[in-house]
Amino acid sequence: MMKVRSVILSAAALLAATAPAMADAKTEQFVKQNANEVLNSLNNPSLSADERTALFSDYMEEFADLNAVSKFVIGKYARRFTDEEMKRYQHAFRTYALAVYENELDAYRGEEVVVQGSTDRTPRDSIVDTTIERSDGKAMSVRWRVLDRGGEYQVVDVALDIDGNLIWLAIEQQAQFLALLDRTNGSAQALIDKINGMTAKLESERR
C-alpha cells in the first residue's frame, strides 16, 4: 500500500472550523449500517480472495459516489477530458480507490464500525466520525463525508488513519493528480498510467 504520510493541513483546518452541529440520526445510521456491511464483506470465510474483493467493491460502489470523487480530484480537467478519456480515467480511479479502501480496512475485518459523533458542514453536508477497534485493542479512526441528496445519502470522501495521520483520500489524490496533469499539459493517458501503476503496487502488496 502506498504510504501517504503528508496531511493536507488546509483541508483539516477547514473541517475543524465548521460549526459543531450534530448531523441528523439518519445520516449517522446510514454510515453505521453501510460501513459495517462493507467491513463484514471482508470477513466471509466461504469466499475466495477474488470473491471477497468483488463483494467489497459492490458494497463500496453503492455506499460511495466514486464518479463524483473522481471528477473532484481532477478539478478543471474534468471539463477538458473527452468522453472516452473520462470513461477510461474513471474506471482506473475506481479500481484504485477500491483497492485503497480494501487494503486499509482489511486489517479490521470482522470488527464493528462505531459512530462517535458527527458534524454538519451544511444542512446537506455532514462529517460522521467513527472508530473501528481490532481484537488486539488497536483502534482506527475513520471519518465519512456524507451528502444528503433529497433523502438519498452517499459518501463523497473518506478519511483514513494512515500511519497516524487522518488522510482524506479525495483531497490527497487531488493534490497529486492536479500536479501531474499540470506537468503533462492535461494528459489523461499520463494520469491513467500513473493510477494503474499505483493500483498494481497495491495489489502486489496485498498478496
C-alpha positions in Angstrom: 0.0 0.0 0.0 1.3 3.4 -1.0 2.0 5.1 2.3 0.6 8.6 2.4 2.5 10.5 5.0 1.6 14.1 4.4 -1.6 15.7 5.8 -3.4 18.4 3.8 -3.5 20.9 6.7 -5.6 23.5 5.0 -8.4 20.9 4.4 -8.2 19.7 8.0 -8.4 23.3 9.2 -11.4 23.9 7.1 -13.2 20.9 8.5 -12.2 21.8 12.1 -13.6 25.3 11.6 -17.1 24.1 10.8 -19.9 24.6 13.3 -20.2 21.7 15.8 -23.8 20.9 15.0 -24.9 17.3 15.1 -25.8 15.6 11.8 -29.2 14.0 11.8 -29.7 10.5 13.1 -30.5 9.2 9.6 -27.0 10.2 8.4 -25.3 8.5 11.3 -27.4 5.4 10.8 -26.6 5.3 7.1 -22.9 5.3 7.9 -23.2 2.8 10.7 -25.2 0.3 8.7 -23.4 0.6 5.4 -19.9 0.9 6.8 -20.5 -2.3 8.8 -21.8 -4.1 5.7 -18.6 -3.0 3.8 -16.4 -4.2 6.6 -18.3 -7.5 7.0 -17.8 -8.2 3.3 -14.1 -8.7 4.1 -14.8 -11.4 6.7 -16.7 -14.1 4.9 -14.6 -17.3 5.2 -16.5 -19.0 2.4 -15.3 -16.5 -0.2 -12.1 -16.6 -2.1 -9.9 -13.5 -2.1 -11.2 -12.5 -5.6 -14.8 -13.1 -4.5 -14.3 -11.1 -1.3 -12.8 -8.2 -3.3 -15.8 -8.3 -5.7 -18.3 -8.2 -2.9 -16.4 -5.5 -1.1 -16.3 -3.4 -4.3 -20.1 -3.9 -4.9 -20.8 -2.5 -1.4 -18.5 0.4 -1.8 -20.0 1.3 -5.2 -23.4 1.6 -3.6 -22.1 3.3 -0.5 -19.8 5.9 -2.1 -20.2 8.1 -5.1 -16.9 7.3 -6.8 -17.8 9.0 -10.0 -18.2 12.3 -8.1 -15.0 11.8 -6.3 -13.1 11.0 -9.5 -14.3 14.3 -11.0 -13.4 16.3 -7.9 -9.9 15.1 -7.8 -9.0 16.3 -11.3 -10.7 19.7 -10.9 -10.8 21.8 -14.0 -9.5 18.9 -16.1 -12.9 17.1 -15.7 -14.2 19.5 -18.3 -11.2 19.0 -20.6 -11.1 15.2 -20.9 -13.0 13.7 -23.8 -15.9 11.4 -23.0 -13.7 8.4 -23.9 -10.8 9.7 -21.7 -13.2 10.3 -18.8 -14.6 6.8 -19.1 -11.1 5.2 -19.0 -9.9 7.5 -16.3 -13.0 6.9 -14.0 -12.5 3.1 -14.5 -8.9 3.4 -13.4 -9.7 5.7 -10.5 -12.5 3.4 -9.3 -10.2 0.4 -9.3 -7.5 2.3 -7.4 -9.8 3.8 -4.8 -11.4 0.5 -4.0 -8.0 -1.1 -3.6 -7.0 1.6 -1.2 -10.1 1.2 0.9 -9.8 -2.6 0.9 -6.2 -2.6 1.9 -6.6 -0.2 4.7 -9.8 -1.8 6.1 -8.7 -5.4 5.7 -6.8 -5.3 9.0 -10.1 -4.6 10.7 -12.2 -7.3 9.2 -14.8 -8.8 11.4 -14.8 -5.8 13.8 -17.6 -3.2 14.3 -17.8 0.3 13.0 -18.9 2.5 15.9 -20.2 6.0 15.4 -18.6 8.5 17.7 -20.3 11.7 16.6 -21.0 13.9 13.7 -20.8 17.5 12.4 -22.9 19.4 9.9 -20.9 21.4 7.4 -24.2 22.5 5.8 -27.8 21.2 6.1 -27.0 18.6 3.4 -23.2 18.0 4.0 -22.1 16.2 7.1 -19.0 14.5 8.6 -19.6 11.4 10.6 -16.8 10.2 12.9 -16.3 6.5 13.6 -13.8 4.2 15.1 -13.0 0.5 14.3 -11.3 -1.5 17.0 -9.3 -4.6 16.3 -9.2 -7.6 18.6 -5.7 -6.5 19.7 -7.1 -3.2 21.0 -5.7 -1.1 18.3 -8.4 1.4 17.1 -8.6 3.1 13.7 -10.4 6.4 13.2 -12.4 6.8 10.0 -14.3 9.9 9.0 -17.1 9.8 6.4 -18.2 12.9 4.4 -21.9 12.3 3.5 -24.2 14.3 1.2 -27.9 14.2 1.6 -29.4 14.4 -1.9 -33.1 14.7 -1.3 -33.2 12.0 1.3 -30.7 9.8 -0.6 -27.3 9.6 1.3 -24.0 9.0 -0.3 -20.4 9.1 0.8 -18.2 11.5 -1.2 -14.9 11.2 0.7 -13.4 9.0 3.4 -10.6 10.0 5.8 -8.5 7.0 7.0 -6.0 6.9 9.8 -2.8 6.1 7.8 0.5 6.0 9.7 -1.1 8.1 12.5 -2.4 10.8 10.1 -6.1 11.2 9.2 -6.0 11.5 5.4 -8.9 12.5 3.2 -8.5 10.3 0.1 -10.1 12.7 -2.4 -8.2 15.7 -1.1 -4.9 13.9 -1.0 -5.4 12.5 -4.5 -6.4 15.9 -5.9 -3.1 17.4 -4.9 -1.2 14.5 -6.6 -3.3 14.3 -9.7 -3.5 18.0 -10.4 0.2 18.3 -10.1 0.7 15.5 -12.6 -1.8 17.0 -15.0 -0.3 20.4 -14.8 3.1 18.9 -15.6 1.8 16.9 -18.6 -0.4 19.6 -20.2 -3.5 17.8 -19.0 -2.7 14.4 -20.4 -5.4 11.9 -19.5 -3.2 9.0 -20.6 -0.3 10.1 -18.3 -2.7 10.2 -15.3 -4.3 6.8 -16.2 -0.9 5.2 -16.5 0.1 6.7 -13.1 -3.1 5.4 -11.4 -2.7 2.0 -13.0 0.8 1.8 -11.6 -0.4 2.8 -8.1 -3.1 0.1 -8.3 -0.6 -2.6 -9.4 1.6 -1.7 -6.4 -1.3 -2.0 -4.0 -2.4 -5.4 -5.5 1.2 -6.8 -5.3 1.4 -5.8 -1.6 -1.9 -7.5 -0.9 -0.6 -10.9 -2.0 
